[in-house]
């Protein structure tokens, strides 16, 4: 049995509201076990015999069929989440900045976003792998930051989602607890 972290894009914002208890109940009817939701922003850890692509397919089908939500998710195994947290070169928080990880289900989209982001003045990005990059935003100004505005463009939205490093640490810990690591 493998432990996974699943990151949903765009729930509980913009009029798409899913109660985490209802999501957990729906997922428990699928080939998943140990389902746990974290925060209300679309972070789930679970165990499954399915490979990552199968988890993604089954998870997205569950969202469509149960909630009428044509969702996109990023699925990472527990060890990969831990590797990304460790690889992030930025602190989880300091008085002036917050660290974020943008995760992608399509490496080509992430490459395009990374290339466009590096062209912006004053934006610090670090590519962590084919599915993730880390970046900094000013404390209290994340949504107004140039990179946040760039990543919100429609061509990136279907394949990417962003979490702050503090959330990624919580997800890592929950996924490890599920896997017994």
Protein Blocks (a to p, Z undefined) as FASTA:
>chain_A
ZZdddddehiaiehiacdfklmmmmmmmmccehiacedjeopacdddfbdfklmmmmmmm
mmmmmnopacddddddfklmmmmmmmpmbdfbdfkbccdddddfbfklmmmmmmmmmmpg
hiacddfbjkbccddddehilmmpmklmmmmpmklmmmgccddfklmmmmmmmmmmmnoZ
Z
